[in-house]
Amino acid sequence: MKNSVYELAAEADRIFREAVFQAQEDLKSKNIPLVYVNRDSKLCWQISDDKIVCRKPRSGKFKISE
């Protein structure tokens, strides 16, 4: 099998990051932070200052994603 689960996850992550980057570029001139909420995992991704930040929406704790 050519596409393992890890390869598919890496491809999904690459596509997500590419889409987020494009959205950030589109919103950059308006100074609007981009927030993406993944309801399945109940995580909130916030893109600001060229960083992708992940947190649980109610905890208020942020973890910088690499």
C-alpha positions as CSV (number, residue, x, y, z in Angstrom):
1,M,0.0,0.0,0.0
2,K,1.6,3.2,-1.2
3,N,-0.3,5.7,1.1
4,S,0.1,4.8,4.7
5,V,-2.0,6.5,7.4
6,Y,1.0,8.6,8.3
7,E,1.5,9.7,4.7
8,L,-2.2,10.6,4.4
9,A,-2.0,12.6,7.7
10,A,1.1,14.4,6.5
11,E,-0.7,15.3,3.2
12,A,-3.8,16.5,5.1
13,D,-1.6,18.6,7.3
14,R,0.2,20.1,4.3
15,I,-3.1,21.0,2.6
16,F,-4.5,22.5,5.8
17,R,-1.4,24.6,6.4
18,E,-1.4,25.8,2.7
19,A,-5.0,26.8,3.0
20,V,-4.4,28.6,6.2
21,F,-1.4,30.4,4.8
22,Q,-3.5,31.6,1.8
23,A,-6.3,32.7,4.0
24,Q,-3.9,34.6,6.3
25,E,-2.4,36.3,3.2
26,D,-5.9,37.3,2.1
27,L,-6.7,38.7,5.6
28,K,-3.3,40.2,6.4
29,S,-4.1,43.6,4.9
30,K,-7.2,43.8,7.0
31,N,-5.4,42.9,10.3
32,I,-8.0,40.2,11.1
33,P,-6.8,37.2,13.0
34,L,-7.8,33.9,11.5
35,V,-9.4,31.3,13.9
36,Y,-10.2,27.8,12.8
37,V,-12.2,25.6,15.2
38,N,-12.0,21.8,14.7
39,R,-15.2,20.6,16.3
40,D,-14.3,16.9,16.2
41,S,-11.2,17.4,18.4
42,K,-12.5,20.4,20.1
43,L,-9.4,22.4,19.4
44,C,-9.1,26.0,18.2
45,W,-6.4,27.0,15.8
46,Q,-5.5,30.6,15.7
47,I,-3.1,32.0,13.1
48,S,-1.5,35.3,14.0
49,D,2.0,36.7,13.8
50,D,3.1,34.0,11.4
51,K,2.5,31.2,14.0
52,I,-0.1,28.5,14.2
53,V,-1.4,28.4,17.7
54,C,-3.6,25.5,19.1
55,R,-5.6,25.6,22.2
56,K,-8.7,24.0,23.7
57,P,-11.3,26.8,23.4
58,R,-12.4,26.9,27.0
59,S,-9.0,26.3,28.7
60,G,-7.5,29.5,27.3
61,K,-4.1,27.7,27.2
62,F,-2.2,28.1,23.9
63,K,0.4,25.7,22.5
64,I,2.5,26.8,19.6
65,S,2.4,24.2,16.9
66,E,5.5,23.5,14.7
